[in-house]
């Protein structure tokens, strides 16, 4: 195989991979877009699939300016959902390390003191120890 044939084969392979990447980016932006109706999404999808390079370039010219904004919004939404999940998955005021927060532990100690399990001196000593660790 001559070197020039190898070069052109590699170039065609690169263009194929670039087309797949562009197709994924454009179609993900089409489906992520909240301002497009279902019919508009279907038409853009058909346009990009049946006229691949032309459809993708026209999409980038018409709607490309807002693609980064939609991607940033999607990332912010993903981070918010992660934070919400982290807050839900640490019940009882537990911190991210899995230990209860000092406030939660002091509340637990206060209920033990109120029920008579701990004396006032024991409660104050453990409370001081918790506050010193925080």
C-alpha positions in Angstrom: 0.0 0.0 0.0 1.6 3.3 -1.0 2.1 5.9 1.6 -0.3 8.3 -0.1 -3.1 5.7 0.0 -2.5 5.2 3.7 -2.7 8.9 4.2 -6.0 9.2 2.4 -7.4 6.2 4.2 -6.5 7.8 7.5 -8.0 11.1 6.4 -11.3 9.4 5.5 -11.4 7.5 8.8 -10.7 10.8 10.6 -13.6 12.5 8.7 -15.9 9.6 9.5 -15.1 9.9 13.2 -15.5 13.7 13.1 -18.9 13.2 11.4 -20.0 10.8 14.1 -18.9 13.2 16.9 -20.6 16.1 15.2 -23.7 14.1 14.8 -23.8 13.2 18.5 -23.1 16.8 19.6 -25.8 18.3 17.3 -28.4 15.7 18.1 -27.8 15.9 21.8 -28.2 19.7 21.5 -31.4 19.2 19.5 -33.0 17.0 22.2 -31.6 19.1 25.1 -33.2 22.3 23.7 -36.3 23.3 25.5 -37.4 26.0 23.1 -37.9 23.5 20.2 -41.2 21.7 19.7 -41.4 18.0 19.1 -42.0 18.6 15.4 -39.0 20.9 15.1 -36.8 18.4 16.9 -38.0 15.7 14.4 -37.3 17.9 11.4 -33.8 18.8 12.6 -33.1 15.2 13.3 -34.2 14.1 9.8 -32.3 17.0 8.2 -29.1 16.1 10.1 -29.4 12.4 9.3 -30.3 12.7 5.6 -28.0 15.6 4.7 -25.3 14.9 7.3 -22.6 17.5 6.7 -24.9 20.2 5.3 -27.5 19.6 8.0 -25.0 19.8 10.8 -23.3 23.0 9.4 -26.7 24.7 8.9 -27.7 23.7 12.4 -24.4 25.2 13.7 -25.0 28.4 11.8 -28.6 28.8 12.9 -28.5 27.5 16.5 -24.8 27.2 17.3 -24.6 30.3 19.3 -26.8 29.0 22.1 -25.3 25.5 22.1 -22.8 26.4 24.8 -25.5 28.0 26.9 -27.6 24.9 26.8 -24.6 22.7 27.6 -23.7 24.9 30.6 -27.3 24.8 31.8 -27.4 21.0 31.4 -24.2 20.8 33.5 -25.6 23.1 36.1 -28.8 21.0 36.3 -26.7 17.8 36.6 -24.6 19.3 39.5 -27.8 20.5 41.3 -29.3 17.0 41.0 -26.0 15.6 42.5 -26.1 18.1 45.4 -29.8 17.2 46.0 -28.9 13.5 46.0 -26.0 14.1 48.4 -28.3 16.0 50.8 -30.9 13.2 50.6 -28.4 10.4 51.0 -27.0 11.8 54.3 -30.0 11.3 56.6 -30.2 12.7 60.1 -27.8 15.6 59.4 -24.9 13.3 58.7 -21.9 15.0 57.0 -20.3 13.7 53.8 -17.9 11.7 55.9 -20.8 9.6 57.2 -20.6 10.9 60.8 -23.4 12.8 62.4 -23.0 16.6 62.5 -22.2 18.1 65.9 -25.6 19.7 66.1 -27.3 16.4 65.5 -25.1 14.7 68.1 -25.8 17.5 70.6 -29.6 17.0 70.0 -29.2 13.3 70.7 -27.2 14.0 73.9 -29.9 16.5 75.0 -32.6 13.8 74.6 -30.5 11.4 76.6 -30.1 14.0 79.3 -33.8 14.7 79.3 -34.6 11.0 79.6 -32.3 10.7 82.6 -29.6 8.5 80.9 -27.0 11.3 81.2 -26.4 13.7 84.0 -26.1 17.4 83.4 -22.3 17.2 84.0 -21.9 14.3 81.5 -24.0 16.2 79.0 -21.8 19.4 79.3 -18.6 17.4 79.1 -19.6 15.5 75.9 -21.0 18.7 74.4 -17.7 20.5 75.0 -15.9 17.6 73.4 -18.1 17.7 70.3 -17.7 21.5 70.0 -13.9 21.2 70.3 -13.8 18.6 67.5 -15.9 20.8 65.2 
